[in-house]
Each structure stands twice: as C-alpha cells, then as structure tokens.
Amino acid sequence: MQELEKILEEIRAIAIELKNKHWGDDERHLTGKGIEVMCVQVEQIIRKHTNDGWISADEPPKKDYTAVFAVDKHDYYFVAVYDKEHGYRTNDVGADVDNIVAYCLFNPYRPERNEE
C-alpha cells in the first residue's frame, strides 16, 4: 500500500505540472497534447514502481534462507541466498553482495503448468 501511495503522489505532481503548461482555451480541460504527455508519464511512473517482479534490496525477503536472483550496482546478475543474520551470501566471486540493488524470487517449477 505504501508503494501505491508513492505512485499516486508522483502522478498528482505530474498532473499539476501539466495543468500549468497545457490548459485548453476555455481553461477547463487539458489539451490533447497535455493528455498525451500525461498518459506517457503516468505509464513510466507505474513501470518504474512495478519493476516486472524485481524487488528493491531495501525490502529484504520475508523468509530466512531464501534463494534469490540478484543484481548488484555494477549490473552483475547472480544467485544468492538471504538470511536475516548474515544478509546475502553467494559463492559467485564476481558478485558484489554488499551492493545488491534488487532481486527477484525464484518461482517454483510446477509440472502441471508444462505446455506439453
């Protein structure tokens, strides 16, 4: 819910900015260009916050010993394990576990979803 509030706050800020730039002649509605610009910016805001399943490293996994696919600040991707006592750990020598930016959880394999 907190993430949704951030999204709405950014959308409101964009709406106010565009309102000041793109009023129509009768000053009651945005021009077509203003609406188009707002739609593009709203889509960018939503995509920025959803991240296609990636979770910010600021929000650690809820369960101990969770295997994750992580990315560090150098755009290096690797598999790591998270536990509350030690944080992220990996055997990958190229990984910078102290500077993980985001991670995604592995989806368990489900044979019943196999397309064969």
C-alpha positions as CSV (number, residue, x, y, z in Angstrom):
1,M,0.0,0.0,0.0
2,Q,2.9,2.3,0.7
3,E,4.2,1.8,-2.8
4,L,0.8,2.7,-4.2
5,E,0.8,6.0,-2.3
6,K,4.2,6.9,-3.8
7,I,2.9,6.2,-7.3
8,L,-0.2,8.4,-6.7
9,E,1.9,11.2,-5.3
10,E,4.1,11.2,-8.4
11,I,1.0,11.1,-10.7
12,R,-0.5,14.1,-8.8
13,A,2.7,16.1,-9.2
14,I,2.7,15.4,-12.9
15,A,-0.9,16.4,-13.2
16,I,-0.3,19.7,-11.5
17,E,2.8,20.4,-13.7
18,L,0.9,19.6,-16.9
19,K,-2.2,21.6,-15.8
20,N,0.0,24.7,-15.6
21,K,1.5,24.0,-19.1
22,H,-1.3,22.6,-21.2
23,W,-4.6,24.3,-20.3
24,G,-7.1,24.5,-23.2
25,D,-8.5,27.7,-24.5
26,D,-11.5,27.6,-22.1
27,E,-9.2,26.8,-19.1
28,R,-11.5,23.9,-18.1
29,H,-9.5,20.9,-19.5
30,L,-6.1,19.8,-20.7
31,T,-5.4,20.0,-24.4
32,G,-5.0,16.8,-26.4
33,K,-1.2,17.2,-26.2
34,G,-1.3,17.6,-22.4
35,I,-3.4,14.4,-22.0
36,E,-1.0,12.5,-24.3
37,V,2.1,13.7,-22.3
38,M,0.4,12.8,-19.0
39,C,-0.5,9.3,-20.2
40,V,3.1,8.6,-21.2
41,Q,4.4,9.9,-17.9
42,V,1.9,8.0,-15.8
43,E,2.9,4.8,-17.6
44,Q,6.6,5.5,-16.9
45,I,5.8,6.1,-13.2
46,I,3.9,2.8,-12.9
47,R,6.6,0.8,-14.7
48,K,9.3,2.4,-12.5
49,H,7.5,1.2,-9.4
50,T,6.4,-2.3,-10.6
51,N,9.9,-3.4,-12.0
52,D,8.5,-6.5,-13.6
53,G,8.9,-8.7,-10.4
54,W,12.2,-7.2,-9.2
55,I,12.2,-6.1,-5.6
56,S,14.4,-3.3,-4.2
57,A,17.2,-4.6,-1.9
58,D,15.8,-2.2,0.7
59,E,13.0,-4.7,1.2
60,P,14.7,-7.9,2.2
61,P,12.9,-11.3,1.7
62,K,10.5,-12.2,4.4
63,K,11.7,-15.8,4.9
64,D,15.1,-16.9,6.1
65,Y,17.4,-18.8,3.7
66,T,15.6,-17.6,0.6
67,A,17.3,-18.2,-2.8
68,V,17.1,-15.1,-5.0
69,F,18.3,-13.9,-8.4
70,A,20.1,-10.7,-7.6
71,V,21.7,-7.8,-9.4
72,D,24.5,-5.6,-7.9
73,K,25.2,-1.9,-8.7
74,H,27.6,-3.0,-11.4
75,D,24.7,-4.7,-13.3
76,Y,26.2,-8.2,-12.4
77,Y,23.5,-10.8,-12.1
78,F,23.9,-13.8,-9.8
79,V,22.2,-16.3,-7.5
80,A,22.4,-15.5,-3.8
81,V,20.9,-16.8,-0.5
82,Y,19.4,-14.4,2.0
83,D,19.2,-15.0,5.8
84,K,18.4,-12.4,8.4
85,E,21.6,-12.9,10.4
86,H,24.1,-12.7,7.6
87,G,22.2,-10.9,4.8
88,Y,23.0,-12.0,1.2
89,R,25.7,-14.7,0.5
90,T,26.9,-16.3,-2.7
91,N,29.8,-18.4,-4.0
92,D,30.0,-16.3,-7.1
93,V,33.4,-14.5,-6.9
94,G,32.2,-11.7,-9.3
95,A,29.2,-10.7,-7.2
96,D,29.2,-7.6,-5.0
97,V,26.8,-8.9,-2.3
98,D,27.3,-5.8,-0.2
99,N,25.9,-3.6,-3.0
100,I,22.8,-5.6,-4.2
101,V,20.4,-3.2,-5.9
102,A,17.4,-5.5,-6.5
103,Y,16.4,-9.2,-6.5
104,C,13.6,-11.4,-7.7
105,L,12.3,-14.6,-6.1
106,F,12.5,-17.9,-7.9
107,N,9.2,-19.3,-9.0
108,P,8.9,-23.0,-8.1
109,Y,8.7,-25.4,-11.0
110,R,5.2,-26.7,-11.5
111,P,5.0,-29.8,-13.7
112,E,1.2,-29.3,-14.2
113,R,1.9,-26.0,-15.9
114,N,4.1,-27.7,-18.5
115,E,2.8,-26.9,-22.0
116,E,3.3,-30.4,-23.3
